Amino acid sequence: MKNRRSLVKFIPLLFIVLLVAYMTGETIANNKNAEAVKRMEGTLYGDNRYEANSHIDTVLFLGIDSSSQEREGVGITEGGRSDTIILFVIDNDKQLITPLEINRDTMVDVDIYDNDGNYLAQGVEQLTMQYAYGNTPQKASNLTRDKVSDLLGRKRIGSVISLTMDGIEPIVDSIGGVELTLQSDETDIDPSYKAGKTIHLDGATAKAFVHNRDVEVRGSNISRMSRQTQFMLAMFQ
């Protein structure tokens, strides 16, 4: 039990270290590649040609709705889904992290696999469903990363980090909660959550903040995406 508590306390530190490491640990390698990038033709837009910024790194964060990835059949109801999809773009020169929210409901050509991991076909489904076709969390995360890369014109995504909803409470509680100032009215979650108010979220309220939405309201995932990004950025502060 003691070892388990120690592990829970270690998880948030590991998660933050992994992300911050990209802002510091890749500089030398990027500098070595800078000259090679300058020799590339770059991208032509209008009358201007733009070169790739070799000091940019990317980390894809996935919030998964289920902790189980076991599959006994071939139905799409098995396995988890990526309810949260945020691409963090890290500028090593400016020491800046910019989040790109990607809607889970985006329709894409999902790669379908059987229980043994064998490719079967493609089908048009919501992006969130790509995770469900991986028979392990690692495979599911990599499949989703590849699909997001396709969606962004085959842009390379350096790493992917996934966290199940079950992990939110212990992580937030272990770091003493998360404080943030609401950017919009969220009184549908809590009557006191008015725009501009600064709130303190413990594990249970944090889980509700990033996960809850009214499934009967069309487009409710858009406002939830905004809350998820607010929460992630506040956690890093």
Secondary structure, 3 states (H helix, E strand, C coil): CHHHHHHHHHHHHHHHHHHHHHHHCCHHHHHHHHHHHHCCCCEEECCEEECCCCCEEEEEEEEECCCCCCCCCCCCCCCCCEEEEEEEEEECCCCEEEEEECCCCCEEEEEEECCCCCEEEEEEEEHHHHHHHCCCHHHHHHHHHHHHHHHCCCCCCCEEEEEEHHHHHHHHHHCCCEEEECCCCCCCCCCCCCCCCEEEECHHHHHHHHHCCCCCCCCHHHHHHHHHHHHHHHHHC
